[in-house]
Each structure stands twice: as structure tokens, then as C-alpha cells.
């Protein structure tokens, strides 16, 4: 079976300028984020008196007063040496986490409480200023002088009294000299109390606008990632269930939470009552699981290039981290992040290796995978630096990095998916071609021996057999024709599926057509207690433009179906005129019976292929269950719906409405029943390589008075043909040395105008027959009457020496 990974194909050029574009954009954005340097500071004081806030915000970064396990009173500034009235403090770099501090020379634990204090000097008459306070581990209260500005969660000196919460806040401030006192408590996070991003001070309107812009960008990015995830999830479920589609969809859906659930915690603005413990679990679970999904995605995307066992182990480690997150409290699993960051770096290196190898091996979409890896690699490095406070990561770098990564990754799967669809289409077309060739071959292989069987049975019927022999011949003919009907049904179904069904309208007398079909069905019926009724008087003598062959096939299927399931009573074919104009006529055509009927729950199923009414009853009837399906399809191709009304035990009625154009007259085909030897004096060249078929043809031609010459292939036909003596050529199509197509073309090139009738068991060769210069065709197996009528249509009447006969039957 074809697999995408086995197909190595080059569909991309080396567009390295895309790679450099991503790198320059990310680096440029990072440099921009670092270009805004705060003014000089002195410990505990931030002098912004010369700052023009119209040019943007400033960061409250510098040396803050730090009080460990003490909630400093807002107006109490403390003392570096410590006194009973003025508590001891130390200057510490802030923002940071107190686990990075020392207190009186000793390291600090992750859990506890503390205070930070900073004095800010602002320009005179500063108005409309505000503070933007990012999330802080894990609860805080901010005072301006003696006033409480904002509190997130609940700070306390014990874990039982504290309440963690994360949120980004924007608050207005007033005055030109500010004393900010920050109370912090953390009992849940292994990183310790503190924050990554600094507090910002600037115009209140600018801060709000920047927050709204950032929020809109994050929500837009989240929505885009969710849509991408749902799209690929849908493609997975409604397509061939390609595993990379599933893994990438789950990766997108999982990681989308991190955009709004960790960046400024926008989700908390929508769900302010969301418990912190649920939020922290989701934050870490989505991180571990999304990385695991990305590892599985990379492994399945390029399985020929990825080390399968190693990447399975890496994915298993990610899921192990997720399991620990589920089973342990935040203080435990938040301690895993440092080790996991090292694993993420390893994962990125592994992904880069896989994509680079896939790119070198010309895999589908490998170029975009490589570009996405460069983007996410740089983004993760910047995020790690930002996490540890090495750089301050700006919003544009996040937006550009994420969009670059998800855009390039999203390009891989559509290319892969479209390639799979294209390949599947090519395979389907090849399969259809193979099936058609197989059907054509099987048609020839089955029809050819059937031709000999049916032909010899007809010959033996005309040789005065005994009554018991005649019965045996009748059974033989019936069984052979039944097999032929099944073969024809399968071939017709194949034509319908391939969209090759066509309609040939000609003047037709429906009354006569129905009569002929009912005569054949009645002849094959074994039940003498069933009465066949033809009620077509309303259309008698009205010539219509119809496809007589298709109508015959439809009526034969319906009447045969009625005959199978009717043991007594009647089978009726009725035609009524619904409306008529000068040009068209609308008829209601119905076939009814008094058979077993069809339960209402099965009335739709009987039009399915290979379906019959009752699996127990079908053991006593013949047929493959294709007739009704083909009938429905033929009518559907003409925008006609066949309808059914049936009562179990009372019978069924199939009917439809069809509009026909009116014709001027129905041409009559002369029958050869008035002469003993309708082909006396005619010489026919038979080109046929199968001896049984030659014997059958010679038997018929001798009985009709014709002479014949035998050629076993096309080359012999060219050598034996005599335009002065041969009035007709019967040409088989499939022969060794030279087939019938080649021989016919060669004869036409010589200028031979003698009629050539193709003898074929391949119903798909009509167009090719015409292109080869043949005049007509007879489909094997043929009945004698059909063969004789076709021959008579192509032989000039003056070439036949007529001889009257008292016997009318020559078929």
C-alpha cells in the first residue's frame, strides 16, 4: 500500500529568505523591547521628576526596601540597621523572587510573607497617571501612603489565612511623591514570592489602551489557534484519520489556553471566580501535555526521519510530568519547571534535527517545519530568558513568534493533506481504470463462452429435438440467459458509476415495446397460474422519442422482479396519459403484481445494490439484487424518481412519471421470416479466432443460405478478403497477431467500403469501433434473429437471391 513517507518528492525550492525574515523580525523586536532603559535610581527611591510620560510608560525597576516576614506599615520607612521603632530591611532588586534573595546572609524559603517599599518622585502637577501591576506570586496588597490601592487574593502571615490569586490590575495614582508599600504572601508556589515583569507607571489612558491592545492581540491569537486546532481535528475525524492531524489539533487546543491563561491572565478577567488551584493546574498541565503532543506530532509527521523510540520516551516523560501535576499540590509540581525547561530545550533541538533531516530528504512540508522550528526555538529562548529575568520580553515578539510558528506549522498539514488527497484521487482513478479494464476483460471472457452455449442451444432447438431434449434445451437457454442478465447488470452498474451512461432517443412504439418485453418474461415464467396483463391501449399507435433499449431494460428488470416474487394472481404493466401537448406527452408507467409485497421499513432498502426483500425468501429465487438499483439509477439520470406503493401479502406497484417528445412515425425493420434462405447468394468473411464461435456462426449462415470464408486473425482477413466476392465482414475484435481494430483500419485505408460488423463481448468499445471504421456491432452472446436483422441492414437487397418459403421461422 502506498504511504506518504515512502514517497520522496521535491516540491519546494530553498527559500532561505523566509528564515532570515523570521530571525530579523524576532531579533529586531527583542532589541526594541530592550531599548527603553529606565532613568538612574538610588536605593529605595525612583526619581522620575524629569520624565515626560507623554513619551510612554516607565518601569519601576531598581532597589526596593525588602522586609522579610514583616508586613511593613505603609508610612513606616524602616531602618537598614533595625530598631524597635524602625524595623530592619535590606535593599533588593525588584522585580524578582525572594528565593533569589538572601536575608541576613541566609537563603530564603519559597513560602512565607514579606514587604517591598519604594518611594517615587514625579514631576510637579503630574496628572492622570496610573500603575499597571502584573501577576505576582501569589497574593499581594499594594498601598499608596496609608491607602490601600489594590489587593489580589488575600495576604496573611499563615497559609490557612492566605488566598492566592493571579490577575493584572490597572489603577490610578495621584500626587508628585509616592510611597508604595507592597505586602506579598506565598505559600503555594515553589518559585517563591515576587514577580517577573515590573510594575509600570504612565498615563492612565495609555496603560489602559496598551492593555486593551495586548488583550485583543492575545484573544485574536488564541482564537486563531483554537480555529486551527478545530479545523485539523475536523479533518482528522472526517478524512483518513492521519495521526499528525490529531496530534497537531490537540497541541493547538492545549496550547491555546496558555495564551490567555498565563499571559496577563486574561481568562481571569472573563471568569474572575475561577479558583486559583484550578488555574495553576491548567497552566502546567497544558504546558506539559502540549509539548508531549508536539513531540508525538513531530514523530508521526516524519516517521522515516525521527528516532521513534527516543521521541516516544520524550513524549512519555511529558505525560509523566502531567500525571505528577494532577496528583500533587502546586508547591510540588511548580518545582518541576526548571527541569522541564531543560527538556524543552532538548525537544526543540530534537525537532530541529528531525525537520532538518526531513528537509534534506525532500519530505512534504519539511521546509515549513524547519522555519517553524527556528521561530519557536527563538521564541522559547526569549521566554526562558524572560522567565529568569534576563530580558523583558515584549508583546510584539510573542505575537510575531507565535504567528510565525503556527503559520508555518499550519502550512505543513494542508500541503500534506492536499498531497494525500491528490494521491488518493490518482489511486482512485487508477483503481477505476483497473476495474474498468477488469470488467471489460471479464465481460469478454464470460460472454465469449456464453455465446457458444446460447448459439448452439438455438441451433439444436431448430433441429427437431425430442420433447425431453427440448425441455433440457429450454433449461439450458434460461440458465445461460439468466447468467448473461447478471453479467449485464454488473456491467451496467459499472457504467453508471463511471458516469458513462448515455441515452439514444429514437421513434418508439411503447405499446409494441411493452408487448415484446412481457412476451419474453411470460415465456421464461415457470408458474402457469400467474396472468400477465398489458394495459397500454392509451399509447397504442403514438410514436414517441425514447431510448428503447433503456426502457426495455427498466421494464425487464421490473417485470422480472415481479415474476420472481409472484406465485399466483397477475402481473400488470399499465401506461396512462397524464397530459399531452402538440410536442410532448407525459405518461404514468407502472408495473404491479399480486406477490408477497414489501414491508414499509424495507421499501427504501430494496433499491440498494445486492439487496432483496427477504433473505429467507431469496433462497428460492434467482438474481443478484441489482435490477431495481440499476432501474432507479437509469431513471435518476433522466431526473425521474421511481415510486413504490406496497402492502405485505397483497403485492407491489412500481410507477413513475416520464415526459416524451412526440415523434412523426416509428420506422419499421423488415423481418426475414418470409424467405427460406434470406442470405442466399451472400458471401461473408468471418474473422474469429475461437473455433466454437466459428462453428455457431457457420451453423446460422448455412441455415440462412450464406457462404462463408474463415480467417483466424486480422492479418489472415487482409490476405483472404476479396472485394468482388465478399459482401460483408463479421469481425471479432480480440485476436492474436492483428486484432479487429487494426484489421478494420487497414481495410479502410485500402479504400474497402464493404460493411464490417464487429462481433464483441466488450461493451466499452463502441467509440473505438466507430473510430476504426466499422459500420455496426453485435454484442456477444447474440440471438439468431438479432444477428440476421443486423446483417440484412448492411447488405444491398440486390445481392440476395430471395426464395419464398412456406416456413416462417428461421431463427
N, C-alpha and C positions, 0 to 999 in steps of 0.2 A: 504494500500500500504506500502511496506517496505521502511523504512527510515533508513539512516545510523546511525542517532543519537539514534534510538531505539535499535540498536544492540550493546551490550556491550561485548567486546571480548578482551581477553588478548593476545597480540602478541609480547610484548616486556618484557624483564627482566629488573631488576633495575641495569642499568649500570651507577652507580654514578661516576665511574672513568672518564667518559666523562665530567661531570660537573666540577670535580676538575681540570681536564686538562685545560679547558677553563679559570677557575678562576686563576690558577697559571700562565698561559701564559699571561693573561692580567695584572696581578699584577707584574709579572716579567718584562714585557715590560715597565710598568709605572715606576718601580724603576730604570730601565736602563735609561729612559728618564730624570730622575731627578738626576742621578749620576754625570752628568757633571756640576760641580759647577764652576762659573767664579772666576777669581782671585779677590783679595781685591781691592776696589776702594776708591777714595776720591771724594768728591762732585765736579762735573764738569769735572773730569779728570779720564780716564781709563788707567791704567798703564799695558801695555802688553809687556813690554820690555823683560821679562823673559819667554815669551810664545813661545812654539815650535808649529808652525802651521802645521807641518807635522803630528801632532797627532790629528788634527781636528780643527774645527772652534771654535770661542768664541762668546758669546752673548754680545751685547752692552747694558747690563742692569746696572742700577745704578742711581745716582743722576745727572740729566741733568739740565742745566740752562733753566728756563722757563720764557718767556716774553709774557704776555697776551696782546692781541690786539696791537701787535707790531711785525713787520717783521724786525728782527734784521739784521743789516748789517753783512755779513759773517766774516769780520775781526775785528768787534767790539765785545769785550768780555763783556761789560756792567759792572754794579756795583750792589752789594746787597743793597746798600743804595739809589742808584739812583742819578744821577746828570744830568745837561743839556747835557753834552757831553757823559755821560755814562748812558744809560737807566737802570731802575730798573729791577731786576729779582729776582726770587726765585728758590731754588733747589727743584726739584720734581722727584719722582720715575718715571722712564720711562723704558719700555713701559707701558702706562696706558692711560685712557681717562680723559680729563681735567674736566669732570663733577665730577670726584673723587677728584679734587684739590680744594684748597681754594686760593684765591688771595687777599692778604692784609686782611686775616681773613674772607673773604666772599666767599660763594659758587659761582661757575661759571655756566653760562648757557650752553646749548648744542650747540648753534650756536655761531659762531664768528671766530676769527683767532688768531694765536699765533706763537711763535718761540720756538724751542728747540735747545740747543747747548751743544756739548760735545767735549772735547779735548782728543785725543787718542795718547798714546806714544807707539811706536812699536820698535822692535829690529832694530839695525843698519843693513843697507843693506837689509831691507825686500823687497822682490821682488815677483811679480806675485800674489799679494793679491787682494782681491775683497770684495765687500759688497753684501749681499742678503737682499733686502728690501721687507718685506711682504706688504700686502694691508694695507692702512691707511685711516681713516675717515677724509674727503672724497676726499681731494686733497692735494698734497704736492709738495714742491720743495726742493731738497737736494743740499747743496753747500759744496764743499771741498775748504776751503780757500775762494778765490774770484771766484772760478769756479763753474758753475752750473753742477753738476754731472747728475742729472736726475730729471724730472718733470712728475708727473702723474696727469692728469686733469689740472686745472688752479686755482692757489691760487689767492685770491683777498680779499680786505677789505669789499666787499659787495656781497650779494647773486647774484645780477644781473650780476656781472663781473666774478664770480667764475664758475667753471665747474667741477663737481665731476667725479671721475673715480677710478676703483679698478684694480690693477694689481700687480703682483710680478716681481721685477726687480733684475737683477744681473749686477753689474758694476765694472770695475777695479779701483783700487786706487794705488797711488804712494806716496813715502816718508816715513819717520820714525816718523813724528809728524803731526797728522791730526787734523784739527779743522773742525768739522762737524756742519753745521747750517741747521736746518730743519724748513722750513716755512709750516705751516699747516692751512688749511681753511675748515670749515664745516658749512654748512647751511641747510643740508638735513637730517641728521641722529640724532635721539633722544639720541643716546648714547654719543654724543659729539665727538670732535676731538681727535685723538690718534690712538693707535693700540693695539692689543692683543699680537701678537708674536714679540719678539725683533728682531732688525737688527742683522745679523750675519756677522762676519768678519773671513776670512780664505783664503786658497789657492783658487785662482780664478777657477782653473780646478776642484778642489774638490767640490766647490759650484755648478758649472755647472753640474758636474756629479751627485751630490746628487739631484739637481733639476730635471734632466732628469729621474733619477731613481724614484723619487717620482711621477713625472708626468706619467711615464709609469705605475706605480702601480695604480694610480688613474684612468687612462684611461682603464686599464685592469679591474679594479673593476667596473667601470661604464659600460663597455661593457658586463661584466658578468651579472650585474643586469638587463641591458636592455634585454639581451637574455632571462634571466629567466622570465622577465615580458612578453615579446612577446610569449614565449613558453606557459605560462599559459593563456595568452589571447587567443592564438590559441586553446588551449584545451577547453577553455570556449565556444568559438563560434562553435567548431566542435565536441563537445561532448554533454553531457546532461545539459550544461549551469548551472553548480554548482556555486552558488554565491561566495563561498570562492575563487574559481579560478579567478573570475573577480576582486574582491577586492584586492587580493594579487598581481595580474598583474598590476593593476593601482597603487598600493603602490610602486611597484618596479620601474615603469616607472617614477613616480613623484619623488621618492627619488633619482633616478639616476642623476637628474640634480644637486642635492646638492653636489655630489662628485666632479664634475668638474666645477660647477657654483659658489661654495663657498670656496672649499679647494684650496688655491693658485690661484683661479680664472683662471684655465687653459682654460676655454672656451673663455676667453677674448684674449688669445693668438691666438686662431683659428679665432675668429671674433673680431678683435680689434676695429671695428667701432660700436660694439653693444652698444646702448645707456645705460647709467648708470641707468636711471629710469626704463627701461625695465628689466635690470638685477636685480635690487633690488626688483622689484615686483615679478619676477620669483623666487627669492631666498626665499621670505617669503611665497608666495603662495604655492610653492612646500612643504615647511615645514608644513604649516597648513593643506593642503589637504592630504599629505601623512600620517600624524598622524591620520586624520579623517578616511582615508581608512583602516588604520591598526586597528582602533577601530571597524569598520564595519566587517573587516575580522575576528577578534577575536570573535565578537558577532555571526557571521554566522558559524564559524568553529566549535564551541562547544555550540550550542544554548541551550542544556539542562543544561549547567553549567554556562553560562554567564547571568548576570542580564540584560535582554533585554531592559527594559525601561531606566535604568541608562546609559547603553552604547549607546543607541540611543541619549540620551541627550548629552553625551560627544561628540559624533560624530557631532551633530548639533552645539555645541559650536565651534568645529574646523572649520566647514564650515562658521560659523558666523565670525570668525577671517579672513577667506579667503575673505569673502564679504567686510569686512572693508578694507582689503588690496587693493581690486580692486577700491573702491570708494574714498579712501583718499590718500593724498600725503605721501611720505616717512617719513616726520617728525612726522606724526601722527601714522602710523601703525608700525614704528620701535619702538615706545614706548610700544607696546604690548608684546614684547618678554619676559620681566621679569615675567609677569603674566602667559604667556603661558608655560614658563619653569616649573612653579608650576603645571600646568595642565598636562604636560608631565610626571612629577613625579607621579602624580595621575594615569595617564593612565598606566604607567609601573606597578605600584602596582596592578591595577585592572587586567591587563593582567596576571601578576604572579599569582594572586588569581584564575583567570579562568583556567589557564593551570594547576595549582596545583590541583584544584578540578577535572578537566578532567583527569589528571593523576591518581588521586585516584579512579575515576570511570572507569578506563581502556578504555578510548576513543582511537580511532585510531590516532596515531601520537602524542599523548599528551606528551610523553617523550621528543620528539624532540622540541616540542613547549616550554616545560619548560626549556630545555637547551638554546634555542634561547633567551628566556626572560632573563635568567641570563646573557648571553653575551651582549644583548642590554642594560640591566639595568646598568651593569658596564660601558659600553661604554658611555651611556648618562650621567652618573655621572661624568666620566672623562671629557666629553665635556663641561658639565656645569662648572666644576672646571676650565677648561681651558678658558672658556668664561669670567669668572670673574677673571682670572689671578692667581688663587690659585696654579695651577700646569701648567707646559708646556707639553702639550700632544704631544707625538712623533708620527711619521708616522707609525711605526710598530703597535702601539696599535690600530690605526684607521683601518689599513688593517686587522689585526687579528680579531678585534671586528666585523667589517662589514662582513668579510668572515664567521666567526662563526655564526653570526645571520642569514645571508641569506642562508647559507648552511643548517642549522638546519630547518629553515622555509621551504626551498625548498624540504626537505625530507618529510615534513608532507603531502603535497598535492599529491606527487606521490604515497605514501602509501595509502592515501585516495582514489586517483583516481583509482589505481590498485584494491583496495578493492571494489570500486563501480563497476568496470568492471567485476571483478570476481563474484560479487553478481549478476550483470546483466546477466552474462553468465549462472550462476546457475538458475536464474529465467527463462531465455530463454530456457534452456534445460528442466526445469520443465514444462514450458508452452508448449514446443514442445511435451513433453511426454504426457501432459494432452490433447493436441489437438489430438495426435495420438490415445489416448485411447477413446476420444470422437468420432473421426472419425470411429474408429473400432466399437464402440457401435452403432453409428448411422447407419453404414453400415449394422450391424446385424438387427437393429430394422426396417430399411426400406426394406432391401432385403427379410426379412422373410415374411411379408405380401405380398410383390410383388410376391414372389414365389408361394403363394397360388393363387393369382389373375391370373398370367400368366399361371400357370399349369392348373387351372380349365378352363380358356379360351381355351387352347389347347384341353382339354378333350371334351368340349362342341362343338368345331369345328368338331370333329370326330364322333359326334352323329347325323349326318344328320339334321342340323338345317334348318329352312326355310331361304329363301333369305334375308328377313329383319333381321332375327336373326343373320345370318352370317355377315351382314354389321355391326350390333351392336358389334358383337364379334371382327371384324376386327378393329373397332374404339377402343374398349377396349384394345386389344393387342398393337395397335400402341401407344396409350397414356401411357400404362404401360411400354413399351419398351423405349419410349421417356424419361419417368421419370428415368428409370434404366440407360439410357445413361448419363443423367445429374449427377446422383449419381456416376457413374463410372468415369466421367470426374473430378469431385471434388476429388475423392479418388486417381486418377492418379496424379493430381496436387499435392496432399499431399505427395505422394511417391516421386515425382520429387524434391520437396522442401526438403524433408528429406534425399535426396541423396541415396534412396533405390532402384532406378530403376535399373533393370538388364536385360541383353539380353541373350536369349537362341537360339542359331543358330542350325538349322536342315535343312535337304534337303527339298527344297520348289520349287514348280512349280508356278512361278509368273503368268503365263497365267491363270491357274486354279484359283489361289487366287483372281486375279482381277475379273474374271468372277463371282465368288461367291459373292464378295462384291457388284458388280454392280447389280446382281440379287436381293439382299436384298434391296438396295437403290431404284431400279426401282419398286419393289413390294410395298414399302412404299410411292412412289411418287403419288400425287393426280392429277398431271397435265399430261393428256394423250398426249398433244401436244409437250412435251419435248422428244427428241430422245436420248437414251443412246447408246454411241458408244464405243466399246472396240477395241483398236488398239494395240494389244500386240503380234501380229504374230511373230515378230523377236525373242522373247524369248520362244516361244512355244516348249515344249519338252526339254528345257535346265534346268536341275536341279541345283539349287543354294543353298548355305548355307546362310540362312536368318532367322531372327526372324519373323516367320509368324504371330504371334499374334500382334507384334508391327506394322508390315506392314499393317495388316488388320485394325488396329486402325487408322493409318495415312490415309489410303485410305478411310476408312469410314468417318472420320472427313472431309476430303476434298470434297468427293463426296456428303456427306450430306449438307455441306455448299453450294456447287454449286446448289444442288437441291432446297435449300431454296430460293435462290435469282435468279432463272432462271424460267421465266414464259413460254417461248417458245424458240424454237431453239434446241440446242443439248448440251449434257454434254459428254465429251470425256475423256477417260483415255488412254494415249499413253505411250509406252515404246520403246525406241530406244537404240541400241547398239552403244556406243561411242568408245570403244576399247575392245580388248579381247586378252588374252594370254592363255597359256596352263593351268594356275592355277586360274586366276582371270578374271573377266569381269566387265566393267564399263558401267552403264546404265544411261540414262536420263529418268526419270519418271515424267510425267506431268499430271495434271488434269485441264482441261479447260472447260469453259462454255460460253454461249452467254447471260449471265444475265445482271444485272444492272451495273456491273463494279464498280471500286473503284477509287475515286479521288486520285490524287498523294499525296496530303497532308495527307491523311488518310491511306496510304498503309503501313506505319510502325505501326500505332496505332492498326490495326486490329489484330496484334499478341500479344497485351496486353490482360491481363485477363479481362473477363467480358466486352469486347468491341465488338461492331458490327458496320457495315458500317454506318448506318443512324438510328438515334434514332427514327425518324418518321416511317421509313420502318419496323423497327424491331418489331413494334406492331403487324404486320401481320404474323410474322414467329416465330417459337418456337426455344428454345435453350438458353443457359446461357452465350454464348460467350466465352467458354473455349476451344473449339475444336482446333482452329488454334494455340492458345498459347501452348497447350499440344503437338500438332504436331511439332511445332518449337522446343520445349524443348527435345522431343524424338530424333529428328534428330541432335540437337546440342550435345546431349550426345554421339553421334557417329561421332562428328566432321564434321557434314554436315550442310550446310546452305541452307534453303529453299528460293527460289527466287520467285518474283511476277512481272508479267507484266500485266497491266490492263488499259483499256480505259473506262471511264464512258459511259454507254449506249451500249457498244459493248461487254462487257464480261471481264473475267479474266482468267489468266493462271498461276497456281502454278506449279513450277517444281524444281527438284533438281537432283544432280548427286551422284550416290552411287556405290561403288565398292563391288562386292560379290566374294567370293571364289566359284569355281565350285565344284559341288557335283557329286557323281557317279550315284545316282538314287534317286527318290522320293519314299519312302515306301508307299504302298497302304494299306488303312484301310478297311477291309471288311465291307460292309453295310448290315444291317439286312433286306433289303427290299425284299428279295426273299422268306421269310417264313411268315406264318400267325402268329405263336406264337414262336418268336425267343428265348424265355426263357422257353419253355415248359419243365417241369420236374425239374426246378431250384427252390430251396427254399432259400429265402433271409430273414435275420433277420434285421428288420427296428428298429433303435434306435432313437426315435424322441419324444419330449415332446409336440409339438404343433399339435393339432388334425387336423387342416386344412392341414398342410403339410403331415400328415399321410394319409389323405383321397386322396390327389393328388397322392402321391407315390403309394398307393394301386390301384388307378384307372389305372395308367400306367402299373404296374406289372401284374394286372389281364388281361389287354388287350394283354400283351406280353406272357401270359401263365405261369407266375411265381406264386409260392405260397409265402406267407409272414407271418412272426410272428412279433408282435409288442411288443417292450419294451419302456417304457416311460422315462427311465433314465439308466445310466451306470450300476448301481447295478442290475437292472432287466435284463439287457443284459447279465451280467455274470451268472445270475441264469438260464436264458432261452436258452442260446447258447448250441447247440448240434453239435459237430464237424462231426457227421455222417450224419446229415440231412441238415445242413446249408452250402451252397456253397459260400455265400457272406454275408458281413455285411455292411449295409448302416448306417453310424454313424454320428448323429448330434453332434456338439461339445459343445454347451452351453445348459446344462440341470441341473436340481436340483439333489440333493443327491450326484451323481457322474457324472462328465462331460465326454465327449467323449475322451479326452486325457487320463484321469485316467483309463477309461474302456479299452482303447486300450492297454495301458501299462500292465494292469493286465492280459489281454488275452495273450499278447506276453510272459509274464512271465510264464504262464501256458504251454507254448510251442505250442499255437494255431498258425497255419500258414494260416488259412483261410483269403482270401483277405478282407481288410477293406477299404472302400471308405468313405472319410469324406464328409459330407454334411454341407457346411459352408457358411455363409454370410460375414465372416471376411476375407478379402483378405490379412491381415497382418499375418496370422497364418500358412503360408506354412512351414516355418522351424520347427515350433513347431509340426506340423502334422507329418512331416518326423521323428522327434525325438521320437514321441510317437509310431512309428511302423506301421502307416497307409500306405497303398500302393498308394493311389491316392486321389484326391479330386474333387468334383464337386461344382462349385460356384453357390450359390443361387442368383437369380432365374435361374433355368436351363430349357432348352427346351428339349422336349422328345427325340429327335434324339441324342443330346449330352449325355443325361443320358444313353440311351440304348447302344450307342457305347462304353462308358466308362465301363459299366457293362460287355459287351461282351469281352473286352480286358482282363478281370481278371477271367473269368470263363472258365475252360477247355472245349473244344468242345465236349468231350465225355459225359459231364454232361448234355448236351442239347439234347432233343429229337426233331429233326428237323421235320417240317411238311410243305410240299410245299403249296404254296398259289397262287391263281390267282390274288390276290390283292397285289400291291406293296407298298402300303402306310400304315405304322404302327406307324407313329409319331403323 
